[in-house]
Every structure is written in C-alpha cells, then in structure tokens.
Amino acid sequence: MEKISVNHINPFLMSASQVVEQVCGIKMTRGPIAKDSTEIDGEPLFIMLGVTGEMTGQVCLVFDIEVAKDIASRMMMGMPVNEIDEMAKSALSELGNMIMGNAATLLSNSNVLIDITPPTLGTGNARIASPNMTCIRVPLQYEVGEIRLYFLLKLA
C-alpha cells in the first residue's frame, strides 16, 4: 500500500491558502511540516472533516480563539466578532467545507477521488487518533496567528 506523501497533502495546503486569501483577504505562509502527536493543546476551536474514497481519514483545522474570531470577522465583511457564537461557528465550519471541497477538486485533477463529510466543530483540549496513521501537522501563518492543519490520512 502506498503511503501518504507530500503530493497528497499539498492540495489541501494549496486549497487552504487560496480559500483563506479569497474569502478573508489574508495571505498565508506555510510553516514547517512535522510529524506530530495528535494532541490539541490549550483552548482552541477545531473543525474536523472526514475524508472518504481513495484516501480515508480526517483533516482537522485548529484555530486559537483570537484567530478564529479574526477569521470569522473577515468572513462576515468586517463585522466585529467578540465571541464564537453560532454565526461565527457557522462561518468557520463553512470555511472548512470550502477548503475541503477545493482540495477534493485539486486531488481529482491528479486522479485521486475523495468525498468529504460535514464538519464537526469542537473546542478545548482534544486527542484525535486513528490506528495505523501518522499525524502530519502544518501551520499556515499570517500576522494575527496561524491555522494548524492536522492530517490523519491513508490511501484506501
């Protein structure tokens, strides 16, 4: 069985950078790619989306609360977001959907067909685990902070 490689992760990273720039007007820069534990520390907000098809597993987007509020505000045309209310949660979940949908399109151009599950939004400390999968973490950074992407994927 072929292992997940940078060629499988790059479409998700390209999609995240493109979507965030288009929707929020934020230019993201990629931090270092690392194999990581699946511990999500602190009090962040995270959006988990499942991947099915020729790749299976989870992609998780993790935001510190201040970053989540900034991005939600930008998505809502600058409306101040002082707390992560239902409107902000909806906006951030939709951002996850847009990133993953765009990534699915990019992957299909390489003949890798996937489907995505609806987003699950959570807050606080979490541990995500999946047997026989390595967790890969990649930060996408901008002036306010970063979005950390966690990939737990395998080829089907």
Secondary structure, DSSP 8 states (H G I E B T S, - for coil): -----HHHHHHHHHHHHHHHHHHH----EE---EEE-SEE-SS-EEEEEEEEESEEEEEEEEE-HHHHHHHHHHHTTT----S--HHHHHHHHHHHHHHHHHHHHHHHTTT--EEE---EEEES-EE---TT--EEEEEEEETTEEEEEEEEEEE-
